[in-house]
């Protein structure tokens, strides 16, 4: 490492305890997606923190979800960096009180610690180090950060904001957590949510069973065929995760429905799968039943692209300065990177290492908080001299 690199690393090391403390404050503040009051409280914590770095923040009011935040710091040049991270979690109010932020050896636990409050802290730590060390990128580049509150439900209200900002960016950094092996990602599957609704005819299951038309029986046939569309070789999975139907055991079910998830690596595969959904919906196994298919793709696939491979090679170079051998992986999970990556070069999974997202087993490797912040800061410090090698963003 050169003198400037060592200054960055030293700036991060000096404040490592502060960042661990900030992470504890975030984790101990519930922010379940649909709890607007609590989510907005965490949003104010983030706004205060980034305002302290010289950013200006704009609240994007929401009725159902917490307000989104857009933070900006203009630079002297025309190079533009976009950072994306969400501050909602899947956990209800009271979870943080029941199992608060806890450190055991090199492991930190608590609701949302991995997905993705640690990623937010990685970003704050890296930006602060760039400022404190006087890195040129801090003064020259325009920084924009989007903190959104609805990612855990596939970002229905923040997607237009992300797309608009990504169109203006030369590079996007998504602070979603690293994969369990510590891998970064720039290839993500697209995600769709769909529902089959079947209507039949009710009847007494004992005395007039023959007069009934079971919506559950019809749906069961179709669920089996939906699951048969999973093709691991093609990277396609179909999962029926919710089933509802019927009223009582002694009534032939007049109504049944299922909700299912589609994950695909390519747009072509998404279109093929949706055609098969239509075909399955049109089949009839129980006479006089009807089936309706609803739903759509929510996140477009983020395919492998050369510009992102080049970008990740720069991340790897930053890692080698710290004696780290950084890897990438294809992710089956979607993120806001799926959206932003349609418009600009992107690296995702820049947050902390850990595992157990969305469960009470969630944790991060605590030392990875500083490690990933160091990689991000070193990558950003070198980025301005190389960004010309990437495609110019759409305007």
Secondary structure, DSSP 8 states (H G I E B T S, - for coil): --HHHHHHHHHHHHTHHHHHHHHHHHHTS--BTT-HHHHHHHHHHHHHHHHTTT-EEEEE--SSS--EEEEEE--SSS-EEEEEEE--BS--TTHHHHS--EEETTEEESTTIIIIIHHHHHHHHHHHHHHHTT-HHHHHSEEEEEEES-GGGT-TTTHHHHHHHHTT-SEEEE-----TTS-EEEEE-EEEEEEEEEE-B--BTTTSGGG-B-HHHHHHHHHHHHHTT-BGGGTBEEEEEEEEE-S-TTB--SEEEEEEEEEESSHHHHHHHHHHHHHHHH--SSTT-EEEEEEEEEE--B---HHHHHHHHHHHHHHHTTT----EEEESS--HHHHHTTTS-EEB--S--EE-TTSTT-EEETHHHHHHHHHHHHHHHHHTTTGGGS-----
